[in-house]
Amino acid sequence: MLVVLIATGAIVKDYVLGSVLFAVVVLLSFAIGRGRMAASFSFAYLFLMGIFWVTTMLPPNAAGALGSFALACRTCMPICLFAAVFATTTKIGDLTAALYGMRLPKTVVVPLVIAVRFFPTLKEESSAVADAMRVRGLALSLKNLVSKPALMFESAVVPVMLRCAKIADELAAAAVARGIDRPGRKTSYNAPRFGRVDFLSLAFLVICCSLLVAVKVNQGIGGLL
C-alpha cells in the first residue's frame, strides 16, 4: 500500500486530486485506528493549503519559492501520513517475518527493518533536543528565528545529526544481536497472514489510486507536469 501511494503521489500533484488522495489516506488511517494522528496531519495539510493560497497574492519571486515549498510538502503529506501509521502499528518482528515470508532477499529486509525502526527513535531524540533548546531559552518561535537564526539552526541540527549516527549504530548492533543476519530459515511467534481485511484495504486503495491516476493522465502531458 505504501508503494502504491508513493507511485500515485509522484503523478497526482495538483490541488484537487492531491486533496482527494490525502482524504483517502485519512479514511484508511481512521479505519486502522490512528484517528488522532490523521487529525493532526489534516490540520497540517489545511495549513499548507492556506500557505499555498497566500502565495497567489504575493509577488512572483516570493510566490515561486514559497509556493514550491508548500507544493512539495503538500504532495508528501499522504505518503508521510501512511508511513507514520505503518511505522506505529507494525511490530518490527512481525514486519521481518512478513518480508522473509515474501521471499525477499536479506539485503532488502535488513535495511528496510532498520529504517522503519530508525524514524520513531529519531522522533524521540528530536523531542529531547527541543526540550533542551527550550531550557536554554532557544524554543522554536518566530522571535528566536528572526533574532538569532544561526544559533537556532546550530542548536537544532547539530545534536540531531550526531544522534542520527549514534542511533544507526545502536539499531544495527541490536538487530545483529537478535539474529537478523543469521543464516538459515527464520521463524516467528506470530505467523504473518494476508487476510480478508488486508485484501479489502489494498483493493480499496488500488482502486482509488487508479481512478486518480486515470483522471490525471486524461488531462494530458501538461497535466502530468
C-alpha positions in Angstrom: 0.0 0.0 0.0 2.9 2.4 0.7 4.4 1.6 -2.6 1.1 2.3 -4.3 0.9 5.7 -2.5 4.4 6.6 -3.5 3.8 5.9 -7.1 0.5 7.7 -7.1 1.9 10.7 -5.3 4.6 11.1 -7.9 1.9 11.6 -10.5 -1.0 13.2 -8.7 0.3 16.6 -7.6 -2.4 19.1 -8.4 -4.7 20.9 -5.9 -7.9 18.9 -6.2 -6.7 15.4 -6.9 -3.9 15.6 -4.4 -6.5 16.6 -1.7 -8.7 13.6 -2.7 -5.7 11.3 -2.3 -5.0 12.8 1.1 -8.6 12.2 2.1 -8.4 8.6 1.1 -5.3 8.1 3.3 -7.1 9.9 6.2 -10.0 7.4 5.9 -7.7 4.5 5.9 -5.9 5.9 9.0 -9.2 6.2 10.9 -10.1 2.7 9.9 -6.7 1.4 11.2 -7.3 3.2 14.5 -5.0 6.2 14.1 -7.6 8.9 14.1 -5.7 11.3 16.3 -2.7 11.1 14.0 -4.9 11.5 11.0 -6.5 14.6 12.6 -3.1 16.2 13.3 -1.9 15.6 9.8 -5.2 17.1 8.5 -4.6 20.3 10.4 -1.1 20.5 8.9 -2.5 19.8 5.5 -5.0 22.7 5.8 -2.2 24.9 7.0 -0.2 24.1 3.9 -3.2 24.7 1.7 -3.5 28.2 3.4 0.1 28.9 2.6 -0.4 27.9 -1.0 -3.4 30.2 -1.2 -1.4 33.1 0.3 1.3 32.7 -2.4 -1.2 33.6 -5.1 -1.3 37.1 -3.7 2.5 37.6 -3.3 4.9 38.9 -5.9 6.1 36.3 -8.4 9.6 35.9 -6.9 8.4 35.3 -3.4 5.4 33.3 -4.5 7.6 30.9 -6.6 9.9 29.9 -3.8 7.2 29.7 -1.1 4.7 28.0 -3.4 7.2 25.4 -4.4 7.9 24.6 -0.8 4.2 24.3 0.1 3.6 22.2 -3.0 6.4 19.8 -2.1 5.2 19.4 1.5 1.6 19.0 0.4 2.5 16.3 -2.1 4.4 14.3 0.5 1.6 14.6 3.1 -0.4 11.4 2.1 2.7 9.4 1.9 4.1 10.7 5.2 0.8 10.1 7.0 0.5 6.5 5.9 4.2 5.9 6.6 3.7 7.2 10.1 0.6 4.9 10.6 2.6 2.0 9.2 5.6 2.6 11.5 3.4 3.0 14.6 1.1 0.0 14.0 3.7 -2.6 12.8 6.0 -4.5 15.2 9.5 -5.0 13.9 9.4 -8.7 14.4 6.1 -9.1 12.5 7.5 -6.9 9.7 10.6 -9.0 9.5 8.7 -12.3 9.4 6.3 -10.9 6.7 9.2 -9.7 4.5 11.0 -13.0 4.8 7.7 -14.8 4.1 7.5 -12.9 0.8 10.9 -14.4 -0.1 12.6 -11.1 -0.2 16.4 -11.2 0.0 18.2 -10.3 3.2 19.9 -7.3 1.5 16.4 -5.7 1.2 14.9 -6.9 4.5 17.6 -5.8 6.9 17.9 -2.1 5.7 14.2 -1.7 5.5 13.6 -3.0 9.0 16.3 -0.8 10.5 14.9 2.2 8.6 11.4 1.6 9.9 12.8 1.4 13.5 15.0 4.4 13.0 12.4 7.1 12.4 10.3 6.6 15.7 13.6 6.7 17.6 14.7 9.8 15.8 11.4 11.5 16.7 12.1 10.8 20.4 15.6 12.2 20.1 14.3 15.3 18.3 11.8 15.9 21.1 14.6 15.6 23.7 16.7 18.2 21.7 13.6 20.5 21.5 13.3 20.3 25.3 16.9 21.1 25.8 16.6 24.1 23.5 13.6 25.3 25.5 15.6 25.1 28.7 18.3 27.2 27.2 15.8 29.8 26.0 16.0 28.7 22.4 12.5 27.4 22.0 11.2 27.3 18.4 9.4 30.6 18.0 9.2 33.4 15.4 11.1 35.8 17.7 14.1 33.5 18.0 14.1 32.6 14.3 14.3 36.3 13.4 16.7 37.5 16.2 19.2 34.5 16.2 18.6 32.2 13.2 22.1 30.9 13.0 22.1 29.8 16.7 18.7 28.3 16.3 19.9 26.3 13.3 23.1 25.1 15.0 21.3 24.2 18.3 18.7 22.1 16.4 20.6 20.5 13.6 24.0 19.6 15.2 22.7 17.5 18.1 20.2 15.7 15.9 22.8 14.8 13.3 25.1 13.5 16.0 22.3 11.4 17.4 21.4 10.0 14.0 24.9 8.5 13.6 24.7 7.1 17.2 21.2 5.7 16.7 22.1 4.0 13.4 25.0 2.2 15.1 22.9 1.2 18.1 20.0 -0.1 16.0 22.3 -2.1 13.7 24.0 -3.7 16.8 20.7 -4.5 18.4 19.4 -6.1 15.1 22.6 -8.2 14.8 22.4 -9.3 18.4 18.8 -10.5 17.8 20.0 -12.6 14.9 18.6 -10.6 12.0 21.5 -11.7 9.8 21.7 -15.3 11.0 21.8 -17.7 8.1 19.0 -20.3 7.7 15.3 -20.3 7.9 13.7 -17.6 10.1 10.9 -18.3 12.5 8.4 -16.1 14.2 5.9 -16.5 17.1 3.3 -14.7 15.0 2.8 -16.2 11.6 2.1 -13.4 9.1 -1.1 -13.8 7.2 -2.8 -11.9 4.4 -6.4 -11.9 5.5 -9.7 -10.6 4.1 -9.3 -7.2 5.7 -5.8 -6.8 4.2 -7.2 -7.7 0.8 -10.1 -5.2 1.1 -7.8 -2.4 2.3 -5.4 -3.0 -0.5 -8.1 -3.3 -3.1 -9.8 -0.1 -1.9 -6.5 1.9 -2.1 -5.6 0.5 -5.5 -9.0 1.3 -7.0 -8.9 4.9 -5.6 -5.3 5.5 -6.8 -6.0 4.0 -10.2 -9.0 6.3 -10.7 -7.0 9.4 -9.6 -4.1 8.4 -12.0 -6.6 7.8 -14.8 -8.1 11.3 -14.3 -4.7 12.8 -14.2 -3.5 11.0 -17.3 -6.7 12.1 -19.1 -5.6 15.7 -18.6 -2.7 15.1 -20.9 1.1 15.6 -20.6 0.7 19.1 -19.5 -1.5 17.9 -16.6 1.1 15.4 -15.6 3.8 18.0 -15.4 
